[in-house]
Structures are given as C-alpha cells and as structure tokens.
C-alpha cells in the first residue's frame, strides 16, 4: 500500500513535528512526511525537518494582502506537492473557511488551540480562570494520529497548562 503524503504546517520550534518525523521513519508507518511548511522563515522546526531530509517551504503571511491570498498560496503549494493530508502542528495562523473546506477530511490539528476564545497573551491563565479545562495532546505514535490526551485539572497553574506539552517528551 502506498504511503500517504503528509505536509506539516508549523510556526515555531516543531516539537510535535519532530515526533511525527520520528514516527514516520518506521517503514510500517502509513504516511511519509513530504513537506514541512511554515509561515515564518525563523521557525526552528524548518532546520529540524531539513536535517531529516524533508523538503521545507516558507510562505510568509506578511507578503500577502489578505488571509485568503495567503491561504491560496499555501493551498497551491500543498497541491503542487501532491499532499494527501495536512497536519497542523503549532501553526499559529487562523485559516479561512475556504482553505479548511478545501482540505475537509484531510486536515488534522495536533496542537489544540484555545482561539478564538482567548487570543493574545496569557491564554492558558485566562482559560483556566474562565473555568475551561486545558487539554494537552502528546503523540505516542502517528498511527494513533491524535495520541493520548493528558488533561490538566482546574487547579493546575496556567504555566503548567501552557508548557505542559513541553514538560513531557512525545513518548508513551
């Protein structure tokens, strides 16, 4: 069976992306990481992907006059690379309805977001104060796609919720 071609979209250091790359190194894994795309040229994950021999691309959102134009440029690149599945792994841009619809049933977000309810700074602190329970996803194995979820209690400090995904490595 042919492996699915996956593009990982990142905006930062790429810790979740690294876990996906490691999982995809298994020949039994049903997908290959074909592209890592970022909206930021300084995203640390780009270097990690390049070191792993994975194609990288930067599409700077600031170069476009609208969110729709930026999303169209990303869509064109993903389609040019014959991507089967888009994986959002810490991609810090809101996507247009058109982009989301165009990738319906072929896009997953492995980095849960509290947007648009709590935009800006101190997101986790404000969410906990408002009574939301923070969920932090860890990838045990890409076959599980979403991995296990560790939920923090309402009493956890906001900083624990904010960095909880980085306290534990992406292991079982």
C-alpha positions in Angstrom: 0.0 0.0 0.0 1.3 3.4 -0.9 2.1 5.7 2.0 0.1 8.9 2.3 2.0 12.2 1.6 1.8 14.4 4.7 2.5 18.1 4.9 3.2 19.5 8.4 2.4 23.2 8.9 4.4 24.9 11.7 5.2 28.3 13.1 7.8 27.6 15.7 10.2 25.0 17.1 8.4 22.0 15.8 8.3 19.6 18.8 5.2 17.9 17.6 6.6 17.9 14.1 9.7 16.1 15.3 7.5 13.4 16.9 5.7 12.9 13.6 9.0 12.7 11.7 10.3 10.1 14.1 7.1 8.0 13.8 7.2 8.2 10.0 10.7 6.7 10.0 9.1 3.4 10.7 8.7 1.6 7.3 5.3 0.2 8.6 4.1 3.8 9.2 1.2 4.5 6.8 2.5 8.0 5.8 5.6 9.9 4.8 6.4 13.4 5.8 6.7 15.0 2.3 6.8 18.7 3.3 7.2 21.0 6.3 5.7 24.4 5.6 6.0 27.5 7.8 4.7 31.0 7.7 7.9 32.1 9.5 11.4 31.8 8.0 12.8 31.8 11.5 10.8 28.8 12.7 13.2 26.4 14.4 11.4 23.3 13.1 12.5 24.1 9.5 16.1 23.3 10.3 15.0 20.1 12.1 13.0 19.0 9.0 15.9 19.8 6.7 18.3 17.8 8.8 15.9 14.8 8.4 16.0 15.2 4.6 12.4 16.6 4.4 11.5 19.3 1.9 10.7 22.6 3.5 9.0 25.8 2.4 8.3 29.2 3.8 5.2 31.2 2.8 5.4 34.4 4.7 1.9 35.6 5.6 3.1 39.2 5.7 3.8 39.1 2.0 0.0 38.8 1.2 -2.7 41.4 1.3 -5.3 39.2 2.9 -5.7 35.9 4.8 -7.4 34.5 1.7 -4.5 35.3 -0.5 -2.1 33.7 1.9 -4.2 30.6 2.3 -4.5 30.4 -1.5 -0.7 30.4 -1.8 -0.4 27.6 0.8 -3.1 25.6 -0.9 -1.3 25.9 -4.3 2.0 24.7 -2.8 0.3 21.8 -1.0 -1.4 20.7 -4.2 1.8 21.1 -6.2 3.4 18.7 -3.8 0.6 16.2 -4.2 -0.2 16.3 -0.4 -2.8 13.8 0.9 -3.0 15.0 4.5 -2.3 18.4 6.1 -1.2 18.3 9.7 -1.3 21.5 11.8 1.4 21.2 14.4 1.7 24.5 16.2 0.7 26.5 13.1 -0.2 29.9 14.6 -2.5 31.3 11.9 -6.2 31.2 11.6 -7.3 29.6 8.4 -10.0 30.8 6.1 -13.2 28.8 5.7 -12.3 28.2 2.1 -8.9 26.6 3.0 -10.5 24.4 5.7 -13.3 23.3 3.3 -10.7 22.6 0.6 -8.9 20.2 2.9 -12.0 18.7 4.5 -11.4 15.3 5.9 -7.7 15.6 5.0 -6.5 18.0 7.8 -5.9 17.4 11.4 -4.8 19.8 14.2 -2.5 18.1 16.7 -1.8 21.2 18.6 -5.0 22.2 20.3 -5.9 25.8 20.3 -7.9 28.0 22.6 -8.5 30.5 19.8 -10.6 32.4 19.2 -12.0 32.4 22.7 -8.7 33.5 24.3 -6.5 35.4 21.8 -3.3 37.2 22.8 -1.1 36.8 25.9 -1.8 34.7 29.0 -4.2 32.4 27.0 -3.9 29.4 29.4 -4.2 31.5 32.5 -7.4 33.2 31.2 -8.9 29.9 30.1 -8.4 28.3 33.4 -9.8 31.4 35.2 -12.8 31.1 33.0 -13.4 27.5 34.0 -12.0 25.7 30.9 -10.0 22.6 31.4 -6.8 22.6 29.3 -6.1 19.6 27.2 -2.5 19.0 26.0 -2.0 16.4 23.3 1.0 14.2 23.1 1.7 12.0 20.1 2.6 8.5 21.1 2.6 7.2 17.6 1.4 8.7 14.4 -0.8 5.6 13.7 -2.8 6.8 16.7 -2.9 10.2 14.9 -4.1 12.2 17.9 -2.1 10.3 20.6 -3.1 10.3 24.2 -4.5 13.4 25.9 -3.4 14.5 29.3 -5.9 16.8 30.9 -4.9 19.3 33.5 -7.1 19.9 36.5 -8.7 23.2 37.0 -6.3 23.7 39.9 -3.2 23.4 37.7 -1.2 26.5 37.3 -1.7 28.2 33.9 2.0 27.9 33.2 1.8 24.1 33.6 -1.0 24.1 31.0 0.9 26.4 28.7 4.1 24.4 28.8 2.7 21.0 29.6 3.3 19.8 26.1 7.0 20.5 26.5 7.4 19.1 30.0 7.0 15.5 28.8 8.6 14.4 25.6 6.4 12.9 22.9 6.6 9.3 24.2 4.3 6.8 25.6 
